[in-house]
Amino acid sequence: SKKKTSFVIEDNAFMPVYANLLDMPYPDMSDIVRRVRPFAKSVMVSNTAHLAEKEFGDPVLGNTMMLGAVVGAKLLPLKPKSFHSVIKELAPRMKKENLQAFDRGIELGKRGKTR
């Protein structure tokens, strides 16, 4: 229901392959937000991929940063400590960077600023 639904959207356009092949236009973010807003309690637009590249040198860490922002904004009823345990177990190769990105995302989510 709308009362419980929140959208978290990455601002960095990931163009679907078929859209590229068919030369289809990609909607701008304001159009996407306008289309989902009627179905949502809240819409959080993030450019964590850009922030992660800028702060950590790797845009892939934007995924972990966005997850932290969702937790920081209290959109998931889970404790950061739980995610820290999972990150340590599932991302041993880049554990330090993922933990830093997650914590940075929490800060951003608490401030409501992910752009």
C-alpha positions in Angstrom: 0.0 0.0 0.0 1.0 3.6 -0.5 1.3 4.1 3.3 4.1 1.6 3.5 5.8 1.9 0.1 9.1 3.9 -0.4 11.1 4.0 -3.6 14.8 4.3 -3.5 16.1 5.1 -7.0 19.7 5.4 -8.2 20.1 8.6 -10.3 22.8 7.1 -12.4 21.0 5.9 -15.6 21.5 2.2 -16.3 20.2 2.0 -19.8 18.6 -1.4 -20.6 20.3 -3.2 -23.5 17.1 -3.4 -25.5 16.6 0.4 -25.1 20.1 1.0 -26.5 19.6 -1.4 -29.4 16.2 0.1 -30.3 17.4 3.7 -29.7 14.6 4.2 -27.1 14.7 7.4 -25.0 15.5 7.0 -21.3 13.2 9.1 -19.1 14.8 11.8 -17.0 14.7 11.4 -13.2 12.0 14.0 -12.7 9.7 12.1 -15.0 10.5 8.8 -13.1 9.8 10.4 -9.8 6.6 12.0 -11.1 5.4 8.5 -12.2 6.1 6.7 -9.0 5.1 9.4 -6.5 1.4 8.5 -6.6 2.2 5.0 -5.3 4.7 6.0 -2.6 4.9 7.3 0.9 8.3 8.6 0.0 10.8 8.7 -2.9 14.5 8.9 -2.2 16.7 9.6 -5.2 20.3 8.8 -4.8 23.5 9.2 -6.8 25.5 6.9 -4.5 27.3 5.4 -7.5 28.9 8.8 -8.2 29.6 9.5 -4.5 31.2 6.0 -4.1 33.4 6.6 -7.2 34.4 10.0 -5.9 35.0 8.9 -2.3 36.2 5.3 -2.7 37.3 5.1 -6.3 34.7 2.4 -7.2 31.1 3.1 -8.3 30.1 -0.4 -7.4 30.4 0.5 -3.8 27.4 2.8 -4.4 25.2 -0.3 -4.0 26.5 -0.8 -0.4 26.3 3.0 0.2 22.7 3.0 -1.0 21.8 0.1 1.4 23.3 2.1 4.2 21.3 5.2 3.2 18.1 3.1 3.3 19.0 1.9 6.8 20.0 5.4 7.9 16.7 6.8 6.6 14.9 4.0 8.7 13.3 2.5 5.6 14.3 -0.9 6.8 13.7 -2.0 10.3 17.2 -3.5 10.7 20.2 -2.5 12.8 23.4 -1.5 11.1 25.2 -4.1 13.3 23.3 -6.8 11.4 24.5 -5.5 8.1 28.1 -5.2 9.3 28.1 -8.9 10.1 26.7 -9.8 6.7 29.2 -7.6 4.9 32.1 -9.1 6.8 30.9 -12.6 5.9 29.9 -12.0 2.3 32.4 -9.4 1.1 35.8 -10.5 2.6 37.8 -9.3 -0.4 36.6 -5.7 -0.1 35.4 -5.8 3.5 36.9 -2.5 4.7 35.7 -0.6 1.7 32.1 -2.0 1.9 31.9 -1.3 5.6 33.1 2.3 5.0 30.6 2.8 2.1 27.8 1.3 4.2 28.6 3.6 7.1 28.8 6.6 4.8 25.4 5.7 3.4 24.0 5.6 6.9 25.2 9.2 7.5 23.6 10.3 4.2 20.3 8.5 5.0 20.1 10.1 8.4 20.5 13.5 6.9 18.1 12.7 4.1 20.8 13.6 1.7 21.9 11.1 -0.9 22.8 13.4 -3.8 
